[in-house]
Amino acid sequence: MENQEKSFLHARNKHRFNYDFKVLTVSCADLQKFVFTNDYGNETIDFSNPDAVKTLNKSLLIHFYSLKQWDIPEGYLCPPIPGRADYMHYAADLLASSNDDVIPTGKKVRVLDVGVGANCVYPIIGHQEYGWSFVGSDIDELAVKSATNIVNVNPALTKNIEIRFQKAKHQIFKGVIHPNELFHLTVCNPPFHASALEATSSAQRKNRNLGNKKHIASSLNFGGINTELWTNGGEIAFLTQMIEESKLYKNQCCWFSSLISKSENLSAVYAMLNRMEVSEIRTANMQTGNKVTRIIAWTFLAPTTQQVWLAKK
């Protein structure tokens, strides 16, 4: 079968073509046992099998992002790498828009990943693609331990990514951003379900769509514990808190950003941002397969101040 280009992914995304399992199994031998030839004569894996998906992600991170080792505890979110890479590339475009259309690179560009998770994927991709340095925060102690271990066992990451435990579970930037600390950007993939029941129902629908008869009542094929998948009030409550707190740090960060999974939440988010008197709002549509999500970004800084800020690096 022809290796068709996935034109919906960002132009700089390394995953615009079908997975080359022959290459990936060389980089990660553990993947071989999950690879089979489907009815169309193509090599693939069972995407309804959590172990297969996790091992595929491991192989992608080793092959494309030069990791030595990568693993996460059982049950934790194992996100599709192409979509996570897209966010980082759109984030680079956002920073470039404040920097004479030149993507700022290097470790002096500092990014905060809110909810880094056990997988640490955004910092991995952001650093390996653009050289940025990251702080990743999370309210889950085991996730913090896992992300820290990933950083410690990969020399390329060790001096460029710091993981911080957010002790206050209902705060986002407070307690994470230190006094006088500056960031060029914050990124976030918020929990978008409003309850455990909603998260479970979504998991079951996805498993049915994948033909996963063995795991219909089980967790998402990409995993995810409660704090990763749902929060009281859902996505809109989380974003409300984030926007309100962002104003407190308006002079410590150039751009704030987050994914928004549900398009119906956009109007409420725009209204909140306008009430906070932000200087500028940006929205970008992002697509992986049949799923469309959005990146919303905002800043309290005037364009001229943004340029000065990016020049600080």
C-alpha positions in Angstrom: 0.0 0.0 0.0 1.2 3.5 -0.8 2.6 5.4 2.2 0.2 8.3 2.1 1.1 11.6 3.7 -1.1 12.7 6.6 -1.5 16.2 5.4 -3.7 17.2 8.4 -0.6 17.0 10.6 1.7 20.0 11.0 4.3 20.4 8.1 7.2 19.8 10.5 5.7 16.7 12.2 7.9 13.7 11.7 4.9 11.4 11.8 3.1 12.5 8.6 3.6 9.1 7.0 2.5 5.6 8.1 4.6 3.9 10.7 7.5 1.9 9.3 7.5 -1.0 11.6 10.6 -2.6 10.1 12.5 0.6 11.1 10.8 0.9 14.5 11.4 -2.7 15.5 15.1 -2.2 14.8 15.1 0.8 17.2 12.9 -1.1 19.8 13.0 -4.9 19.5 10.1 -5.1 22.1 7.7 -3.9 19.4 8.2 -6.9 17.2 5.9 -9.2 19.1 3.0 -6.9 18.6 3.4 -6.4 14.8 1.3 -8.5 12.4 0.2 -8.3 8.8 -3.4 -7.3 8.4 -5.9 -8.4 5.7 -4.6 -5.7 3.3 -1.1 -6.9 3.5 0.1 -4.1 5.7 2.2 -4.4 8.9 0.4 -2.9 11.9 -0.4 -3.5 15.6 -3.7 -4.0 17.5 -4.4 -0.4 18.6 -7.0 -1.7 21.1 -4.2 -3.4 23.0 -2.7 -1.0 25.6 0.6 -2.9 25.8 1.0 -2.7 22.0 0.2 1.1 22.0 2.6 1.7 24.9 5.4 -0.2 23.1 4.7 1.7 19.8 5.1 5.0 21.7 8.3 3.8 23.2 9.7 2.9 19.8 8.7 6.3 18.3 10.4 8.2 21.2 13.5 6.1 20.8 13.7 6.3 17.0 12.6 9.9 16.4 13.6 11.7 19.6 16.8 9.8 20.5 15.8 8.5 23.9 17.7 5.7 25.5 14.8 4.5 27.7 11.2 5.3 28.3 8.5 3.6 30.4 5.4 4.6 32.4 3.5 2.8 35.2 0.6 0.6 34.3 -2.7 2.5 33.8 -1.1 5.9 33.2 -1.9 8.0 30.0 0.1 6.8 27.0 -0.7 9.6 24.5 -0.4 9.2 20.7 2.9 10.8 19.8 1.9 12.5 16.5 -0.7 14.6 18.2 1.6 15.6 21.0 4.3 16.6 18.4 1.7 18.7 16.6 1.2 20.8 19.7 4.9 21.5 20.1 5.2 22.6 16.4 2.2 24.9 16.7 3.8 26.2 19.9 6.9 26.9 18.0 4.9 28.9 15.4 3.3 30.9 18.2 6.6 31.9 19.6 7.9 32.7 16.1 5.0 35.1 15.6 6.4 37.2 18.4 10.0 36.9 17.1 9.9 38.2 13.5 8.7 34.8 12.3 11.8 33.1 13.5 11.3 30.1 15.7 13.3 30.7 18.9 15.5 27.7 19.8 17.8 26.6 22.6 17.6 26.0 26.3 17.1 29.7 27.1 13.6 29.3 25.8 11.7 28.1 28.9 8.4 26.3 28.7 6.1 25.2 31.6 4.1 22.0 31.0 1.1 22.0 33.3 0.2 18.3 34.0 3.3 16.7 32.6 2.0 13.3 33.4 4.0 10.1 33.9 4.9 10.1 30.2 6.8 13.5 30.0 6.1 13.6 26.3 5.7 17.3 25.7 9.1 18.2 27.3 10.8 15.3 25.4 9.5 16.4 22.0 9.9 20.1 22.7 13.5 19.8 23.9 14.6 17.3 21.2 13.0 19.3 18.4 13.8 22.8 19.4 16.3 22.6 22.3 13.9 24.3 24.7 14.2 23.8 28.5 11.1 22.7 30.4 9.5 22.6 33.8 6.8 20.0 34.1 4.3 20.0 37.0 1.8 17.5 38.2 -0.4 16.8 41.2 0.1 13.1 41.1 3.2 11.9 43.0 3.7 8.7 41.0 3.5 10.6 37.8 6.1 13.0 39.1 8.3 10.1 40.0 7.9 8.5 36.6 8.6 11.7 34.7 11.6 12.4 36.8 12.9 8.9 36.1 12.5 9.3 32.4 14.5 12.6 32.6 17.2 11.0 34.8 17.8 7.9 32.5 18.1 10.0 29.3 21.3 12.1 29.4 20.0 14.4 26.6 17.1 15.5 29.0 18.8 15.5 32.4 20.0 19.2 32.4 17.1 20.5 30.4 13.9 19.3 32.1 12.8 19.8 35.7 9.8 18.1 37.2 7.9 19.8 40.0 5.2 18.4 42.3 2.2 20.6 42.6 1.1 20.1 46.2 -2.1 22.1 45.9 -4.4 20.0 43.8 -6.7 22.9 43.0 -4.0 25.3 41.9 -2.3 25.5 38.5 0.4 28.1 38.4 0.5 29.0 42.1 3.2 27.0 43.9 4.8 26.0 40.6 6.0 29.3 39.1 8.6 30.7 41.5 8.9 34.5 42.3 10.7 36.3 39.5 10.8 33.2 37.4 10.2 33.8 33.7 8.7 31.5 31.0 8.2 32.1 27.3 5.2 29.7 27.1 3.0 27.4 29.1 1.4 24.3 27.6 -1.3 22.0 28.9 -3.5 19.1 28.0 -6.3 19.5 30.6 -8.5 16.7 31.9 -11.6 17.2 29.8 -14.2 14.9 31.4 -16.4 16.1 34.3 -16.6 12.8 36.1 -15.3 9.3 36.3 -18.5 8.0 34.7 -18.1 10.3 31.7 -14.5 9.2 31.3 -15.4 5.5 31.5 -18.2 5.9 28.9 -15.8 7.7 26.6 -13.3 4.8 27.0 -16.0 2.2 26.2 -17.0 4.1 23.0 -13.4 4.3 21.8 -12.8 0.6 22.5 -16.0 -0.3 20.5 -14.8 1.9 17.6 -11.5 0.1 17.7 -13.3 -3.3 17.7 -11.8 -4.0 21.1 -14.1 -6.8 22.3 -11.7 -7.9 25.1 -11.5 -4.5 26.8 -15.0 -2.9 26.2 -15.4 -2.3 30.0 -11.8 -1.5 30.7 -9.6 1.5 30.6 -8.8 3.7 27.6 -6.4 1.9 25.2 -4.1 4.9 25.8 -4.6 4.6 29.6 -5.1 7.4 32.0 -5.8 7.7 35.7 -8.5 9.9 37.2 -6.4 13.1 37.5 -5.4 12.8 33.8 -8.9 12.2 32.4 -11.4 14.0 34.6 -11.8 16.9 37.1 -14.9 18.3 38.8 -16.6 20.6 36.4 -14.6 19.2 33.4 -12.5 21.0 31.0 -14.3 24.4 31.3 -13.7 24.5 35.1 -10.1 23.7 34.7 -9.6 26.4 32.0 -11.5 28.9 34.1 -9.0 28.4 37.0 -6.0 28.5 34.6 -7.2 31.8 33.0 -7.8 33.4 36.4 -4.4 32.4 37.7 -2.6 33.4 34.5 -3.4 37.1 35.2 -1.4 36.8 38.4 1.6 35.8 36.4 1.0 38.0 33.4 4.5 39.6 33.8 6.2 36.2 34.2 5.1 34.5 31.0 4.9 35.7 27.4 2.3 33.2 26.1 -0.1 30.9 28.0 -1.7 28.1 26.1 -3.9 25.0 26.4 -5.7 22.4 24.4 -9.4 22.6 24.2 -11.1 19.3 23.4 -14.7 20.5 23.2 -15.6 23.2 20.6 -18.6 24.2 22.6 -16.4 25.5 25.3 -14.7 28.0 23.1 -17.2 30.9 23.5 -17.0 30.7 27.3 -13.2 30.7 27.2 -13.1 33.7 24.9 -15.5 35.5 27.2 -13.3 34.8 30.2 -10.2 35.9 28.4 -11.8 39.2 27.4 -12.9 39.8 31.0 -9.3 39.2 32.1 -8.3 42.0 29.6 -5.7 39.9 27.7 -3.8 41.7 24.9 -4.2 39.0 22.3 -5.9 35.6 21.7 -4.8 33.0 19.2 -6.7 29.8 18.2 -5.3 27.0 16.1 -7.2 23.8 14.9 -5.2 20.6 15.3 -6.3 17.3 13.8 -5.0 13.7 14.4 -7.0 11.1 12.4 -10.7 11.9 12.8 -10.3 13.8 16.0 -10.1 17.6 15.9 -9.0 19.6 18.9 -7.9 23.2 19.4 -5.0 25.1 20.9 -5.9 28.4 22.5 -3.2 30.8 23.5 -3.3 34.2 25.2 -0.9 36.9 26.3 -1.2 40.0 28.4 1.8 41.6 26.7 1.6 44.0 23.8 3.3 42.9 20.6 6.3 45.2 21.0 6.8 43.8 24.5 6.5 40.2 23.2 9.3 40.9 20.8 11.5 42.3 23.6 10.6 39.2 25.7 11.7 36.8 23.0 14.9 38.8 22.5 15.8 38.1 26.1 16.7 34.6 25.3 
